[in-house]
Amino acid sequence: MQASSSAATARYDAVSRGIHWVTVVLVLATAALGLWIAHARPEDEAFKLALYNLHESLGATIWLITLIRLAWRIRHPAPPLPADLGAAIRFIARANHAAFYLWLLTMPVVGFLATNAWGFPLRWFGLIPLPSPVGTDIPLAETLTLIHRLMAWSLIGMVLLHTGAALWHGFIRRDGTLRRML
């Protein structure tokens, strides 16, 4: 099926595209570090703490970039979706994007609070100490860590759905939607 909607070929502005791809790189790097920390469990304590600091610092950076992205998005709305997309697909696309914003704002906060509750305040990239809003609280740390982990796995699912949809638009529908963010 090939759609020829001029709306589908309208691209996001350069700033939106740039923020999107910076976010992609940061999320992939943060996810890779999270998986490494959780499943490879480095033996060297100093190295493990350095990985945690990098993971958490990237998470804080994602949070900040997401705030900037939302502020930009308010003034620069997304181009319209192809006119021939059904209501269900439009709903799923909008819901997935909204969930991305929600997760990219809440996951870093949950992770940051978990880190603080474990008794490890964050120094952003080892340089800037961030205020520690909670003290050491192991039961809270365990709960927040579980929430963070569940959010991470659901974020991976959202990324796969988003990527699959982009590829479907680009290579099956060929409706120009994929090019909007390239």
TIPA-192562 format. One line per 2 residues: their letters; for each residue x, y, z of N, C-alpha, C. Coordinates in nm, 3 decimals, decimal comma. Each point is the difference from the previous one (the first is absolute). Layout:
N
A> X/Y/Z/X/Y/Z/X/Y/Z; ...
//
This chain:
182
MQ> 0,086/-0,117/0,000/-0,086/0,117/0,000/0,090/0,123/0,000; -0,030/0,093/-0,087/0,077/0,124/-0,001/-0,094/0,116/0,015
AS> 0,023/0,078/0,102/-0,082/0,118/0,024/0,076/0,121/-0,050; -0,073/0,099/-0,046/0,066/0,120/-0,049/-0,058/0,122/0,069
SS> 0,009/0,000/0,128/-0,051/0,112/0,079/0,109/0,106/0,013; -0,030/0,122/-0,040/0,099/0,107/0,014/0,027/0,028/0,148
AA> -0,099/-0,026/0,085/0,021/0,021/0,143/0,106/-0,096/0,053; 0,004/-0,122/-0,056/0,096/-0,100/0,047/0,142/0,041/-0,035
TA> 0,018/0,078/-0,105/0,134/0,039/-0,039/0,048/0,124/0,073; -0,089/0,070/0,071/0,042/0,114/0,080/0,093/-0,050/0,109
RY> 0,116/0,064/0,013/0,100/-0,047/0,096/-0,008/0,080/0,129; 0,049/-0,063/0,106/0,023/0,073/0,124/0,108/0,103/-0,028
DA> 0,002/0,108/0,077/0,105/0,101/-0,017/0,134/-0,059/0,045; 0,108/0,065/-0,038/0,135/-0,052/0,027/0,028/-0,015/0,149
VS> -0,048/0,093/0,082/0,023/-0,011/0,145/-0,071/-0,123/0,055; -0,124/-0,022/-0,039/-0,075/-0,118/0,046/0,070/-0,129/-0,042
RG> 0,046/-0,003/-0,124/0,070/-0,120/-0,048/0,130/-0,021/0,079; 0,073/0,108/0,024/0,125/-0,011/0,075/-0,024/-0,050/0,142
IH> -0,099/0,058/0,068/-0,030/-0,042/0,137/-0,045/-0,147/0,001; -0,079/-0,039/-0,100/-0,046/-0,139/-0,009/0,120/-0,095/-0,007
WV> 0,095/0,028/-0,090/0,111/-0,093/-0,019/0,099/0,003/0,116; 0,018/0,115/0,063/0,082/0,005/0,122/-0,065/-0,086/0,108
TV> -0,132/0,012/0,013/-0,074/-0,081/0,098/0,015/-0,148/-0,030; -0,012/-0,037/-0,127/0,016/-0,142/-0,039/0,136/-0,052/0,046
VL> 0,106/0,074/-0,031/0,135/-0,044/0,036/0,014/-0,011/0,152; -0,051/0,100/0,073/0,011/-0,003/0,146/-0,081/-0,114/0,061
VL> -0,120/-0,024/-0,051/-0,083/-0,109/0,053/0,066/-0,134/-0,027; 0,053/-0,020/-0,121/0,067/-0,127/-0,031/0,124/-0,020/0,087
AT> 0,078/0,105/0,019/0,119/-0,011/0,085/-0,038/-0,029/0,145; -0,103/0,069/0,048/-0,044/-0,019/0,139/-0,056/-0,141/0,019
AA> -0,077/-0,047/-0,098/-0,055/-0,136/0,008/0,112/-0,104/-0,002; 0,099/0,020/-0,087/0,112/-0,095/-0,007/0,075/-0,004/0,133
LG> 0,024/0,117/0,058/0,066/0,005/0,131/-0,084/-0,067/0,107; -0,131/0,025/-0,001/-0,089/-0,061/0,099/0,002/-0,152/-0,010
LW> -0,006/-0,051/-0,124/0,005/-0,146/-0,019/0,135/-0,055/0,044; 0,106/0,069/-0,031/0,135/-0,043/0,039/0,010/-0,007/0,153
IA> -0,044/0,106/0,066/0,008/0,004/0,146/-0,085/-0,110/0,061; -0,121/-0,020/-0,052/-0,093/-0,096/0,059/0,037/-0,145/-0,028
HA> 0,060/-0,026/-0,117/0,019/-0,140/-0,039/0,147/-0,044/-0,004; 0,093/0,092/-0,017/0,141/-0,038/-0,003/0,065/0,020/0,136
RP> -0,059/0,087/0,082/0,046/0,027/0,136/0,152/0,002/0,012; 0,063/0,109/-0,042/0,146/0,008/0,010/0,048/-0,024/0,143
ED> 0,109/-0,074/0,011/0,056/-0,034/0,132/0,070/0,119/0,063; 0,071/0,077/-0,082/0,075/0,114/0,052/-0,097/0,108/0,047
EA> 0,001/0,027/0,130/-0,097/0,092/0,061/0,011/0,141/-0,058; 0,121/0,049/-0,017/0,019/0,136/-0,053/-0,053/0,010/-0,143
FK> 0,025/-0,104/-0,080/-0,050/-0,001/-0,138/-0,152/-0,005/-0,002; -0,057/-0,083/0,087/-0,145/-0,012/0,008/-0,062/0,135/0,040
LA> 0,057/0,067/0,096/-0,051/0,131/0,042/0,014/0,103/-0,111; 0,108/-0,009/-0,079/0,017/0,091/-0,114/-0,109/-0,026/-0,105
LY> -0,033/-0,127/-0,024/-0,107/-0,034/-0,094/-0,134/0,054/0,051; -0,027/-0,018/0,128/-0,123/0,053/0,059/-0,006/0,151/-0,017
NL> 0,112/0,069/0,028/0,000/0,145/-0,012/-0,027/0,043/-0,143; 0,061/-0,069/-0,096/-0,023/0,034/-0,140/-0,146/-0,026/-0,038
HE> -0,054/-0,115/0,040/-0,140/-0,035/-0,028/-0,094/0,106/0,058; 0,024/0,036/0,126/-0,087/0,096/0,067/0,017/0,142/-0,057
SL> 0,121/0,036/-0,035/0,025/0,131/-0,059/-0,066/0,012/-0,137; 0,007/-0,107/-0,079/-0,069/0,001/-0,129/-0,151/0,009/0,020
GA> -0,051/-0,070/0,102/-0,143/0,008/0,030/-0,042/0,142/0,035; 0,079/0,067/0,082/-0,030/0,139/0,036/0,006/0,090/-0,124
TI> 0,092/-0,029/-0,090/0,012/0,076/-0,124/-0,122/-0,023/-0,088; -0,045/-0,124/-0,008/-0,122/-0,031/-0,077/-0,118/0,078/0,056
WL> -0,010/0,005/0,132/-0,109/0,075/0,064/0,003/0,145/-0,044; 0,117/0,062/0,006/0,014/0,140/-0,038/-0,031/0,021/-0,149
IT> 0,053/-0,085/-0,085/-0,025/0,013/-0,144/-0,147/-0,020/-0,030; -0,066/-0,089/0,073/-0,143/-0,021/-0,022/-0,080/0,124/0,037
LI> 0,037/0,066/0,107/-0,066/0,127/0,034/0,018/0,103/-0,112; 0,122/0,010/-0,051/0,027/0,092/-0,111/-0,082/-0,040/-0,122
RL> -0,004/-0,129/-0,026/-0,075/-0,051/-0,116/-0,148/0,033/0,012; -0,057/-0,018/0,118/-0,142/0,032/0,019/-0,025/0,150/-0,017
AW> 0,087/0,082/0,055/-0,015/0,145/-0,017/0,007/0,037/-0,147; 0,092/-0,060/-0,073/0,013/0,026/-0,143/-0,124/-0,048/-0,075
RI> -0,048/-0,117/0,038/-0,115/-0,061/-0,069/-0,126/0,084/0,015; -0,016/0,066/0,114/-0,117/0,086/0,022/-0,003/0,110/-0,105
RH> 0,115/0,056/-0,032/0,007/0,110/-0,098/0,015/-0,050/-0,144; 0,040/-0,126/-0,017/0,024/-0,057/-0,133/-0,068/-0,138/-0,008
PA> -0,131/-0,001/-0,026/-0,073/-0,128/0,001/0,049/-0,097/-0,108; -0,029/-0,125/0,024/0,037/-0,105/-0,095/-0,078/0,018/-0,131
PP> 0,063/-0,037/-0,111/-0,076/0,001/-0,126/-0,114/-0,101/0,009; -0,107/0,022/-0,074/-0,113/-0,093/0,008/0,036/-0,139/-0,052
LP> -0,070/-0,099/0,054/0,014/-0,137/-0,047/-0,069/-0,013/-0,136; 0,033/-0,103/-0,077/-0,068/-0,020/-0,129/-0,151/-0,005/0,019
AD> -0,071/0,063/-0,089/-0,146/0,011/0,010/-0,069/-0,135/-0,008; 0,063/-0,097/-0,066/-0,066/-0,129/-0,021/0,025/-0,101/0,112
LG> 0,064/0,042/0,108/0,019/-0,092/0,112/-0,130/-0,014/0,079; -0,030/-0,119/0,042/-0,121/-0,025/0,077/0,008/0,058/0,140
AA> -0,114/0,012/0,063/-0,009/0,059/0,133/0,079/-0,081/0,103; -0,002/-0,132/-0,010/0,072/-0,083/0,097/0,150/0,023/-0,008
IR> 0,053/0,009/-0,122/0,144/0,022/-0,016/0,038/0,140/0,047; -0,083/0,097/-0,029/0,025/0,137/0,048/0,004/0,003/0,154
FI> -0,096/-0,070/0,061/-0,005/-0,005/0,146/0,126/-0,065/0,057; 0,040/-0,113/-0,058/0,119/-0,072/0,048/0,124/0,088/-0,015
AR> 0,012/0,069/-0,113/0,116/0,087/-0,023/0,004/0,111/0,104; -0,113/0,065/0,023/-0,003/0,109/0,098/0,024/-0,052/0,142
AN> -0,060/-0,114/0,033/0,018/-0,057/0,133/0,145/-0,039/0,024; 0,065/-0,058/-0,102/0,140/-0,039/0,014/0,089/0,123/0,019
HA> -0,026/0,105/-0,076/0,079/0,123/0,017/-0,022/0,061/0,139; -0,124/0,004/0,045/-0,028/0,054/0,134/0,069/-0,085/0,107
AF> -0,004/-0,132/-0,017/0,066/-0,089/0,096/0,151/0,023/0,000; 0,058/0,024/-0,119/0,143/0,031/-0,006/0,032/0,121/0,086
YL> -0,074/0,108/-0,018/0,025/0,120/0,079/-0,016/-0,027/0,149; -0,107/-0,070/0,036/-0,025/-0,031/0,141/0,114/-0,083/0,058
WL> 0,042/-0,103/-0,072/0,106/-0,088/0,049/0,133/0,073/0,006; 0,031/0,082/-0,101/0,129/0,069/-0,003/0,009/0,108/0,107
LT> -0,114/0,041/0,053/-0,001/0,094/0,112/-0,004/-0,071/0,135; -0,071/-0,112/0,010/-0,015/-0,065/0,130/0,108/-0,105/0,030
MP> 0,045/-0,073/-0,101/0,102/-0,103/0,025/0,127/0,055/0,064; 0,054/0,111/-0,052/0,121/0,054/0,065/-0,026/0,044/0,144
VV> -0,118/0,052/0,027/-0,033/0,043/0,136/-0,008/-0,122/0,092; -0,067/-0,105/-0,045/-0,011/-0,122/0,080/0,139/-0,059/0,024
GF> 0,082/-0,006/-0,105/0,136/-0,051/0,016/0,084/0,084/0,094; -0,013/0,132/-0,013/0,073/0,093/0,087/-0,041/-0,019/0,146
LA> -0,131/-0,010/0,024/-0,048/-0,021/0,137/0,045/-0,136/0,055; 0,000/-0,102/-0,087/0,047/-0,133/0,043/0,146/0,007/0,041
TN> 0,080/0,066/-0,082/0,143/0,014/0,032/0,021/0,068/0,133; -0,076/0,107/0,022/0,009/0,072/0,128/-0,043/-0,090/0,115
AW> -0,107/-0,076/-0,020/-0,050/-0,088/0,106/0,099/-0,114/0,029; 0,080/-0,039/-0,099/0,105/-0,100/0,025/0,116/0,062/0,076
GF> 0,002/0,133/0,009/0,107/0,068/0,074/0,111/0,053/-0,090; -0,029/0,017/-0,129/0,100/0,049/-0,093/-0,051/0,127/-0,068
PL> 0,034/0,117/0,052/-0,040/0,124/-0,067/0,071/0,012/-0,135; -0,064/0,065/-0,093/0,053/0,011/-0,136/0,088/0,123/-0,014
RW> 0,117/-0,021/-0,058/0,086/0,109/-0,048/-0,007/-0,011/-0,152; -0,068/0,095/-0,063/-0,025/-0,003/-0,144/0,134/-0,004/-0,074
FG> 0,023/-0,110/-0,070/0,126/-0,029/-0,069/0,121/0,018/0,091; -0,021/-0,029/0,129/0,107/0,008/0,098/0,041/0,142/0,036
LI> -0,073/0,099/-0,050/0,040/0,140/0,018/-0,093/0,080/0,089; -0,129/-0,005/-0,028/-0,096/0,087/0,067/-0,087/-0,083/0,093
PL> 0,010/0,025/0,131/-0,086/-0,075/0,093/-0,145/0,047/-0,012; -0,091/-0,095/-0,012/-0,142/0,032/-0,003/-0,057/-0,021/0,140
PS> -0,092/0,085/0,041/-0,057/-0,014/0,135/-0,064/-0,138/0,018; 0,015/-0,053/0,116/-0,054/-0,132/0,032/-0,132/0,017/0,076
PV> -0,114/-0,018/-0,068/-0,128/0,027/0,064/-0,045/-0,107/0,100; 0,060/-0,118/-0,005/-0,037/-0,105/0,096/0,128/-0,055/0,062
GT> -0,011/-0,042/0,122/0,113/-0,063/0,066/0,001/-0,149/-0,029; 0,096/-0,068/0,056/0,008/-0,144/-0,018/-0,125/-0,066/0,056
DI> -0,065/-0,078/-0,085/-0,123/-0,070/0,037/-0,009/-0,123/-0,089; 0,050/-0,113/0,049/0,014/-0,121/-0,081/-0,135/-0,051/-0,052
PL> -0,107/-0,008/0,082/-0,129/-0,045/-0,057/-0,047/0,092/-0,113; 0,015/0,132/0,017/-0,037/0,093/-0,107/0,089/-0,021/-0,121
AE> 0,129/-0,020/0,021/0,094/-0,022/-0,109/-0,039/-0,124/-0,080; -0,036/-0,107/0,068/-0,039/-0,124/-0,068/-0,125/0,022/-0,085
TL> -0,098/0,072/0,056/-0,125/0,027/-0,074/0,028/0,087/-0,122; 0,075/0,107/0,020/0,030/0,091/-0,111/0,084/-0,068/-0,108
TL> 0,092/-0,087/0,042/0,082/-0,073/-0,097/-0,087/-0,093/-0,083; -0,094/-0,067/0,062/-0,092/-0,087/-0,074/-0,084/0,082/-0,098
IH> -0,052/0,112/0,044/-0,079/0,087/-0,090/0,087/0,045/-0,117; 0,122/0,043/0,028/0,091/0,046/-0,105/0,027/-0,113/-0,100
RL> 0,023/-0,119/0,052/0,028/-0,115/-0,088/-0,121/-0,032/-0,088; -0,120/0,000/0,059/-0,122/-0,027/-0,079/-0,021/0,108/-0,107
MA> 0,026/0,124/0,038/-0,011/0,109/-0,097/0,101/-0,018/-0,113; 0,121/-0,045/0,035/0,103/-0,019/-0,102/-0,042/-0,105/-0,102
WS> -0,054/-0,113/0,049/-0,043/-0,104/-0,093/-0,118/0,047/-0,085; -0,091/0,077/0,059/-0,111/0,052/-0,081/0,049/0,104/-0,099
LI> 0,102/0,078/0,036/0,058/0,097/-0,095/0,062/-0,074/-0,118; 0,066/-0,110/0,027/0,056/-0,080/-0,110/-0,112/-0,045/-0,093
GM> -0,113/-0,042/0,057/-0,115/-0,037/-0,083/-0,052/0,117/-0,083; -0,007/0,118/0,060/-0,046/0,119/-0,074/0,096/0,034/-0,113
VL> 0,130/-0,011/0,027/0,100/0,028/-0,104/-0,015/-0,099/-0,116; -0,020/-0,127/0,031/-0,019/-0,100/-0,105/-0,126/0,028/-0,081
LH> -0,108/0,036/0,068/-0,124/0,035/-0,070/0,021/0,121/-0,089; 0,063/0,103/0,052/0,026/0,123/-0,075/0,089/-0,027/-0,121
TG> 0,107/-0,076/0,021/0,092/-0,032/-0,110/-0,069/-0,086/-0,105; -0,076/-0,098/0,046/-0,075/-0,084/-0,095/-0,099/0,081/-0,081
AA> -0,069/0,093/0,065/-0,096/0,084/-0,072/0,070/0,090/-0,101; 0,116/0,056/0,038/0,075/0,085/-0,092/0,045/-0,079/-0,122
LW> 0,048/-0,122/0,022/0,042/-0,085/-0,111/-0,119/-0,042/-0,087; -0,113/-0,028/0,063/-0,122/-0,035/-0,074/-0,040/0,116/-0,091
HG> 0,001/0,121/0,056/-0,033/0,118/-0,081/0,101/0,020/-0,112; 0,128/-0,022/0,030/0,104/0,028/-0,099/0,012/-0,102/-0,110
FI> -0,018/-0,128/0,034/0,029/-0,104/-0,098/-0,121/-0,078/-0,049; -0,111/0,006/0,071/-0,120/-0,071/-0,045/-0,102/0,100/-0,054
RR> -0,038/0,096/0,082/-0,095/0,103/-0,046/0,064/0,100/-0,096; 0,127/0,028/0,024/0,073/0,099/-0,081/-0,076/0,132/-0,010
DG> -0,042/0,048/0,117/-0,085/0,119/0,002/0,075/0,127/0,043; 0,133/-0,009/0,015/0,078/0,118/0,034/0,011/0,026/0,149
TL> -0,071/-0,076/0,082/0,002/0,023/0,145/0,139/-0,019/0,058; 0,072/-0,101/-0,045/0,134/-0,024/0,051/0,092/0,118/-0,028
RR> -0,012/0,059/-0,117/0,086/0,113/-0,038/-0,025/0,124/0,082; -0,113/0,006/0,071/-0,031/0,119/0,082/0,106/0,025/0,106
ML> 0,064/-0,107/0,050/0,095/0,015/0,109/0,145/-0,024/-0,047; 0,018/-0,019/-0,128/0,137/-0,022/-0,052/0,057/0,130/-0,054
//
